[in-house]
C-alpha cells in the first residue's frame, strides 16, 4: 500500500480507533447462557440487544486454568463494536490445546445452530457467512488449529499469545486472514515459538499481521489486576475483524498507519508485520 496517512503515536492512534468503534456501538449488551456440550463446559453469548440484521460473529476462549470470564473484557469490547460473541470454557481447563480446539469447533456449530433455533433471541441475527475465531494462549493455539481444520468456513482468525507445542505448530495451515498478538517478554509463549507459528501463517499465503508488544507478558491477558496494553489489544483485534468480517476498508488504513509508525516515535510495539491485499 502506498497511500500516506498522518502519523500519530501508536497509543493515540489505537485510542482513536477504539473510541470510534465505541461511538458506533449499540447502547446495550445482552447475554444468554448455553447448555454444556461435548465440546465445551460452559458458554455465554454476548451481543448487542438491538440487533436488526444478521451480524458477524466469533467464538472466543481464554487459556489454561482460565474460564471465559478471564477474557470477558474482550468479549464485551467486541460486542460494543457490534459483534455476536460466543465466549466458552473448554471441558477441561487443565487439559491440552485439543480441548480448546474442540471448544472452537463446537462453538462454530453452535453459532449456526443458534441462528436457526426457533426460540433463540438470536434467530436470524447471526451472519453465518461472516464468522471468526479468537482465543488466548491455549485458546489462541486452538484458534489456529480450529481455523486450519475449518479452512474457509470461517473468514478471519485472531490468536492472542498462542500456545502450541512444537509438534502442533506443524499443523498450522490456515486459509483465511490471521492476526497474532504477542509479547516479547512472554516466558510461556516465547519469541522463538511465535516466530515458528507466524512462519506457518505467512507460508499459507493469507493476509496476516503480527504485533509483538514491548515488555508484553502472558499475565496481561488474563489477570484482572494487570490491564497493561488491553486497550490496544481490543483495538487491534476489532480492527482486524472489522476489515475481514465487516469489510470495513477504513480498518486497513488504521492498521497500515500503525505499521508506518513502528520504530519511529513509539515504544508500544517492538515488532509489527502487516501483509494485506487491499
Protein Blocks (a to p, Z undefined) as FASTA:
>chain_A
ZZdcddddfklmmmmmmmmmmmmpcfbdcdddddddfkbmbdcddddfklcbdcdddddd
ddehiafklmmmmmmmmmmnopacdddddfblmbcfklmmmmmmmmmmmmmmmmmmmkbc
kgoiacfklccdddehjlmmmmmmmmmmnmmmpmbdcdehiacdfklmmmpccfbdcddd
ddfkbfklgfklmmmmmmmmmmnopacdddddehiafklmmmmklcghklmmmmmmmmmm
mmmmnopaklmmmmmmmmmmgoklpckbgbdcddddZZ
